[in-house]
Amino acid sequence: MISDLLHGIAMEENIPVLGFGPASAMADERPGHRPDDLLPGAQSLVCFGLPVPRGVYQMPAYGLETTWRSQNLHYRRLDTLSLRFTALLEESGAKAVPIYGCMPLGMDHKGMIVGYLNQVRMGEVTGIGVIGRNGLLLNSRYGSRLMLGGVLTTVVLPARRYPENEEPGCPPDCRICVDACPVGAILPDRKQVRIMGCLQHTARTHAMSRLKFLLLRAFDPRAAANYMSRTSFDENTFHVCSKCVALCPYGESGKDDLDP
């Protein structure tokens, strides 16, 4: 089965979490960012994740720099893996497209920067996690630290996830991420983040003119998204805040009790 071949690649590449789910579960996404908008006849989603090591977020010195570098390296590997999965699906006779982790970007009708397809929702639909109050995917082993890659395909894949975990979601009274956000960008009741407020605070990029971006955003949103994709990711952007990830306690209990 194709799903077994995909799982085999995941094991070979040491991908710790992988899931398959129906593309129809994302038919209610915003226009232009639905599975059928990217691949007519889409039937299945493939989503997988790589965790940034917990210790990276706990470093008392050079933590921001190490987080930045770790995320950049993961984005490249995730995108390469998405291409490998896509190639396998096409060799098997299906149509498929990669869903990359960070760029290129789109812009919705409200002028908000968005991915081509919402990977956090992909992670939830494929069962590898649940969306938390911080708007991120929560996984019982890796908490909020998973970075995601994905594929959209016309082949019908059985709904499966590896490993099989139950995800209870955020504890009822936990507001650690909400209270820690320096710009109040987390909307816990909606399980969303005001992405522009977050980016304006945390993203530092020397290669992009903010004035040019704002002008393009006002008159040509697609050009604005393309400009941002070309100039403000990978090594070009330094993020000064990851508190919603670093302070999230989900999935972290018991991890320091391993035998030496």
C-alpha positions in Angstrom: 0.0 0.0 0.0 1.1 3.6 -0.7 0.5 4.5 3.0 3.0 1.8 4.0 5.6 3.2 1.6 5.1 6.6 3.0 5.5 5.3 6.5 8.6 3.5 5.5 10.2 6.8 4.3 9.2 8.3 7.7 11.0 5.5 9.6 14.0 5.7 7.3 14.2 9.5 7.8 13.6 9.4 11.6 10.4 11.3 11.3 8.8 10.7 14.7 5.2 11.7 13.9 3.2 11.1 10.7 -0.5 11.1 9.8 -3.0 10.7 7.0 -6.4 12.3 6.8 -9.2 13.3 4.4 -8.7 16.5 2.4 -12.5 17.1 2.6 -12.0 17.9 6.3 -10.4 21.2 5.3 -13.1 22.2 2.7 -14.2 25.0 5.1 -10.9 26.9 5.0 -10.7 30.4 3.6 -11.2 30.6 -0.2 -8.0 30.2 -2.1 -6.5 28.2 0.7 -8.5 25.0 0.5 -7.2 21.6 -0.7 -9.1 21.8 -4.0 -7.7 25.3 -4.7 -4.2 23.8 -4.7 -4.9 20.4 -6.2 -8.2 19.8 -8.0 -9.5 16.4 -6.9 -7.5 16.3 -3.7 -8.5 13.4 -1.6 -5.9 13.1 1.2 -3.6 15.0 3.5 -0.2 13.8 4.6 1.3 15.7 7.6 4.5 15.0 9.6 6.6 16.8 12.1 10.1 17.3 13.4 10.6 18.6 17.0 13.0 21.4 17.9 14.9 20.0 20.9 13.4 21.1 24.2 16.9 22.2 25.5 17.1 24.8 22.7 14.3 26.7 24.3 15.8 26.5 27.8 19.3 27.8 27.0 20.1 30.7 29.3 22.6 32.1 26.8 22.3 32.2 23.0 18.9 30.6 23.2 17.4 32.9 20.6 20.2 32.5 18.1 20.1 28.7 18.5 16.3 28.6 18.2 16.6 30.6 14.9 19.2 28.3 13.5 17.4 25.1 14.6 14.2 26.3 12.9 16.0 27.2 9.7 17.6 23.8 9.4 14.3 22.1 10.1 12.4 24.1 7.5 14.9 22.9 4.8 14.7 19.3 5.9 10.9 19.4 6.1 10.6 20.9 2.6 12.9 18.3 1.2 10.9 15.5 2.8 7.7 17.0 1.4 9.2 16.8 -2.1 10.3 13.2 -1.5 6.8 12.1 -0.4 5.4 14.0 -3.4 7.7 12.2 -5.8 6.8 8.8 -4.4 3.1 9.5 -4.8 3.5 10.6 -8.4 5.6 7.6 -9.2 2.7 5.5 -7.8 0.4 7.2 -10.4 -1.3 9.8 -8.1 -1.1 13.6 -8.3 0.5 15.3 -5.4 1.9 18.7 -4.4 4.2 19.6 -1.5 2.9 21.9 1.3 6.0 23.7 2.6 6.6 24.7 6.2 7.0 28.4 6.0 7.2 29.9 2.5 6.1 30.8 -0.1 3.3 32.8 1.6 -0.1 33.9 0.5 -2.3 36.8 1.7 -6.0 36.4 2.5 -8.8 38.8 1.7 -8.2 40.6 5.0 -4.6 41.3 4.1 -3.3 38.7 6.6 -0.2 36.7 5.8 -1.1 33.0 5.6 0.4 29.8 4.3 -1.0 28.2 1.1 -2.6 25.6 3.3 -3.0 25.7 7.1 -0.5 23.2 8.4 -1.7 23.4 11.9 -5.2 22.3 10.7 -3.5 19.6 8.6 -1.8 18.3 11.8 -5.2 18.2 13.6 -7.0 16.5 10.7 -4.4 13.9 10.3 -4.4 13.2 14.1 -0.9 13.9 15.0 -2.0 16.6 17.5 -4.6 19.0 18.6 -4.7 22.8 18.3 -3.9 24.5 21.6 -4.8 27.9 23.0 -1.6 29.2 21.6 -2.8 28.4 18.1 -0.1 25.8 17.6 -0.3 22.1 17.2 0.1 20.2 20.5 1.5 16.7 20.6 1.6 14.5 23.7 5.3 13.8 23.3 6.7 17.0 21.8 4.3 19.7 23.1 4.3 22.8 20.9 7.8 22.1 19.5 6.8 20.3 16.3 7.6 21.9 13.0 5.4 20.6 10.2 5.6 19.5 6.6 2.9 18.2 4.4 1.7 16.8 1.1 -1.7 17.0 -0.7 -2.6 14.1 -3.0 -5.4 12.7 -5.1 -4.9 9.2 -3.8 -7.3 8.0 -1.1 -5.1 7.1 2.0 -6.6 5.4 5.0 -6.8 7.7 8.1 -3.8 6.6 10.2 -1.3 8.2 12.5 2.0 7.1 13.9 2.3 6.8 16.8 -1.2 6.2 18.0 -1.6 8.9 20.8 -4.6 10.4 22.6 -4.4 14.2 22.8 -6.4 15.7 25.7 -5.5 19.3 24.7 -4.8 22.2 26.9 -5.6 21.9 30.7 -8.8 23.8 31.4 -7.2 26.6 33.4 -3.8 26.9 31.7 -3.0 30.4 30.4 0.7 30.4 30.5 1.1 31.2 26.8 -1.6 33.9 26.8 -0.1 35.7 29.9 3.5 35.4 28.5 2.8 36.9 25.1 4.4 40.4 25.1 1.9 41.8 22.5 -1.3 40.0 23.5 -1.4 38.3 20.1 -2.9 35.0 21.4 -6.7 34.6 21.2 -7.2 31.6 23.5 -11.0 31.3 23.0 -10.5 31.0 19.2 -7.2 29.0 19.5 -5.7 31.5 17.1 -2.8 34.1 16.9 -3.1 37.5 15.5 -0.3 36.7 13.0 0.5 40.3 11.9 0.7 41.5 15.5 3.0 38.5 16.3 5.3 39.1 13.3 5.5 42.8 13.8 6.9 42.2 17.3 9.0 39.2 16.9 10.4 39.2 13.3 13.6 41.2 12.6 14.6 41.3 9.0 17.2 43.5 7.4 16.4 42.5 3.8 12.8 43.7 3.6 11.6 47.3 3.4 8.6 47.5 5.7 7.4 50.6 3.8 7.5 48.8 0.5 5.7 45.8 2.0 2.9 48.0 3.4 2.4 49.8 0.1 2.2 46.5 -1.8 -0.1 45.1 0.8 -2.5 48.1 0.3 -2.5 47.9 -3.6 -1.3 44.4 -4.6 -1.6 41.8 -1.8 -0.3 38.9 -3.8 2.8 41.0 -4.7 3.2 41.8 -1.0 3.2 38.1 -0.1 5.7 37.3 -2.8 7.9 40.1 -1.7 7.8 38.9 1.9 8.6 35.3 0.8 11.6 36.4 -1.2 13.2 38.7 1.4 12.2 37.8 4.9 12.6 34.1 5.7 15.4 31.6 6.2 18.6 33.4 7.2 17.1 36.8 6.4 14.8 36.9 9.5 15.7 36.7 13.2 12.9 36.0 15.7 13.2 37.6 19.1 10.3 35.7 20.8 9.2 32.1 21.0 7.6 32.3 24.5 4.4 30.6 23.4 6.5 27.5 22.5 9.2 27.7 25.1 6.9 28.0 28.1 4.2 25.6 27.0 4.2 22.7 29.4 2.1 20.3 27.3 3.7 17.0 26.7 6.7 17.7 28.9 5.9 15.9 32.1 8.2 12.9 32.9 10.7 13.5 30.2 13.5 14.2 32.7 12.9 10.9 34.6 14.6 8.7 31.9 17.2 6.2 33.1 20.8 7.4 32.4 
